[in-house]
Amino acid sequence: MSEEEDQAKIEEEVTEETNGEEGSEEEEHDDAEREVASSMVSSWGYDREGETLSVQFVNGHQQSYQCSPALWEEAKEAPSPGHFMHENLL
């Protein structure tokens, strides 16, 4: 293999490794605490390891709830975080 081919192979491997790492960071970031547009909830975030949803309410109260990963995925797509909480967690 020529020196140029060796360098191309190394660059390809680094790109593959970097792409794999970015995907996991994106997933973790997707679960990070985020502000939401709600009259009841100001922000929430998810801990996949503990399967816990942490909620910051607009009145300043903080609460954690057991929440499966599937339910968290539904929560992120809910048009109304408050309504979602009433229907699924409270």
C-alpha positions in Angstrom: 0.0 0.0 0.0 1.3 3.4 -0.8 1.7 6.2 1.7 -1.3 8.1 0.2 -3.5 4.9 0.4 -2.4 4.5 4.1 -3.3 8.1 4.9 -6.7 7.7 3.1 -7.5 4.6 5.1 -6.6 6.3 8.4 -8.8 9.3 7.6 -11.7 6.9 6.7 -11.3 5.1 10.0 -11.2 8.4 12.0 -14.3 9.6 10.2 -16.2 6.4 11.0 -15.2 6.7 14.7 -16.1 10.3 14.9 -19.6 9.7 13.3 -20.3 7.0 15.9 -19.3 9.3 18.7 -21.4 12.2 17.4 -24.5 10.0 17.3 -24.2 9.0 21.0 -23.6 12.6 22.1 -26.6 13.7 20.1 -28.8 11.1 21.9 -27.5 12.2 25.3 -28.0 15.9 24.4 -31.5 15.0 23.2 -32.3 13.9 26.8 -30.7 17.0 28.4 -32.8 19.4 30.3 -34.7 21.6 27.9 -37.1 24.5 28.2 -40.7 23.8 27.0 -43.5 26.0 26.0 -46.1 25.4 28.7 -48.2 27.2 31.2 -47.4 24.4 33.7 -43.9 23.2 32.9 -40.9 25.4 32.4 -38.3 22.7 31.6 -37.7 18.9 31.8 -35.0 16.4 31.2 -34.6 12.7 31.1 -32.1 10.3 32.7 -32.1 7.1 30.6 -30.0 5.2 33.1 -32.4 5.8 36.0 -35.5 6.1 33.7 -36.4 9.3 35.5 -38.1 12.4 34.1 -37.1 15.5 36.0 -39.6 18.4 35.7 -39.2 22.1 36.7 -42.7 23.7 37.0 -43.3 27.3 36.4 -44.1 27.9 40.1 -40.5 26.8 40.9 -41.3 23.3 42.2 -39.1 20.5 41.0 -40.3 16.9 40.8 -39.0 13.6 39.4 -41.1 10.8 37.9 -40.4 7.2 36.9 -40.7 7.2 33.1 -39.8 4.6 30.5 -37.7 5.5 27.5 -40.8 5.0 25.3 -42.9 7.4 27.4 -40.1 10.0 27.2 -40.1 9.8 23.4 -43.9 10.4 23.6 -43.4 13.3 26.0 -40.9 15.1 23.6 -43.5 15.0 20.8 -46.5 16.0 23.0 -48.0 19.3 21.8 -48.8 20.2 25.5 -46.3 19.1 28.2 -48.8 19.9 30.9 -51.6 17.8 29.3 -49.1 15.0 28.7 -48.1 15.1 32.4 -51.7 15.0 33.6 -52.6 12.1 31.3 -49.5 10.0 31.9 -47.6 10.8 35.1 -49.9 12.5 37.6 
